[in-house]
Amino acid sequence: MMLEVERAEGIYLYGPNGKRWIDLISGVSVSAVGHGNPKVIEAICAQAHDYLHLMVYGEAIESPQVRYAQKLASLLPDPLNSVYFVNSGSEAVEGAMKLAKRYTGRTEIVYYRNAYHGSTHGSLSVMGGEAYRNAYRPLVPDTRQIRFNCMEDLSQITERTAAVIIEPVQGEGGIFPVHRDYLQALRAQCDRMGTLLIYDEIQTGLGRTGTLYYFQQLGVTPDILCTAKALGGGMPLGAFIASNPVMAVLKSNPALGHITTFGGHPVCCAAGLAALNYILDERLMEQVETKGARYETLLADHPAVQSIRRTGLLLAVEFGDPDLTQRIVLQAIDAGLMTEWFLFHDTAMRIAPPMTITPAQIEESVEILRGVMDRQFHATKVKAE
């Protein structure tokens, strides 16, 4: 179902006929500070007035890039202090894969079943969903798939492995967080083998889980962090972040070992920095757990709901039935809610509204959603009878 959106403000999307939808997915976790955030718009306009694209090879120092990189590095644990801006999450993953191969001199990349890292050729090669990969073979060679949270499979990480890439919370897999003991064991195995550990926090970054990045709750730091989506405050922006010694290998043999024309565009970096400052100034991260828990409380007792998986303000409402899930999602749009299911988990519905959503707006959205669930669950029971 296609929505014609004329404008968007806060948590709301508006059509040309006056129709209004509550946005419960925020562009798949992109619009964390709400649509049309005044601070972000102000930063975009100010930077557009100063300059747009300049030069990509380092001859020109662009202050929005520098200021944003400094801010991110100041909020991340050591040794994550070198930021390489790109245009998207897929490009962040591509850069991280190249960096790991270049730094280690190895070629194998280990990834996970039901993982989603993007749709470019390299990122597609470490996607854990065969239906989305088969039409594009041959893929990048020397990749190995293992099972998420499975200790037994860690032995498949060897001295041949350049990197392991993992989502600390599997997004398109249906919101399944990594177990802390598993992540600790994974970190230890990577250290033993001289393998770099890459975290894909493209969906979970910028406060969505209650901390700037979810791994900060677990206390296990990666060698490379991939981030995007909310990073640009609604503008296209991604980054891969590592230590200075690791990132430095891209400088020589060959020189300019990784180049992007528009990555770190000054307007995108200005918007992203404004969004991050807004998250910090308004203490949105501190509100995430309460808001997510409120959704969980208000929905968990519905007879259509089998379970709810949640990290902060990122939820999967499990219905256990793909047909029921599809009907609820589509009818919710008719009722004024924008939501969706997951690529690799079609029996659950995603809830990830802008972090700016208020308690009253949560109540409003739940009232609409429960009405849709009532009707569709009743229809399912009638059909079964």
Sequence and secondary structure as in RCSB ss.txt:
>XXXX:A:sequence
MMLEVERAEGIYLYGPNGKRWIDLISGVSVSAVGHGNPKVIEAICAQAHDYLHLMVYGEAIESPQVRYAQKLASL
LPDPLNSVYFVNSGSEAVEGAMKLAKRYTGRTEIVYYRNAYHGSTHGSLSVMGGEAYRNAYRPLVPDTRQIRFNC
MEDLSQITERTAAVIIEPVQGEGGIFPVHRDYLQALRAQCDRMGTLLIYDEIQTGLGRTGTLYYFQQLGVTPDIL
CTAKALGGGMPLGAFIASNPVMAVLKSNPALGHITTFGGHPVCCAAGLAALNYILDERLMEQVETKGARYETLLA
DHPAVQSIRRTGLLLAVEFGDPDLTQRIVLQAIDAGLMTEWFLFHDTAMRIAPPMTITPAQIEESVEILRGVMDR
QFHATKVKAE
>XXXX:A:secstr
     SEEEBTEEE TTS EEEESSHHHHT TT BT HHHHHHHHHHHHH S   SSSSS  HHHHHHHHHHHHH
S TT  EEEEESSHHHHHHHHHHHHHHHHS  EEEEETT    SSHHHHHT S GGGTGGG S  SSEEEE TT 
GGGGGG  TTEEEEEE SEETTTTSEE  HHHHHHHHHHHHHHT EEEEE TTTTTTTTSSSSTHHHHT   SEE
EE GGGGTTS  EEEEE HHHHGGGGTTTTS S  SSTT HHHHHHHHHHHHHHHHTTHHHHHHHHHHHHHHHHT
TSTT  EEEEETTEEEEE S HHHHHHHHHHHHHHTEE EEETTEEEEEEE   TT  HHHHHHHHHHHHHHHHH
HHHHHHHHH 
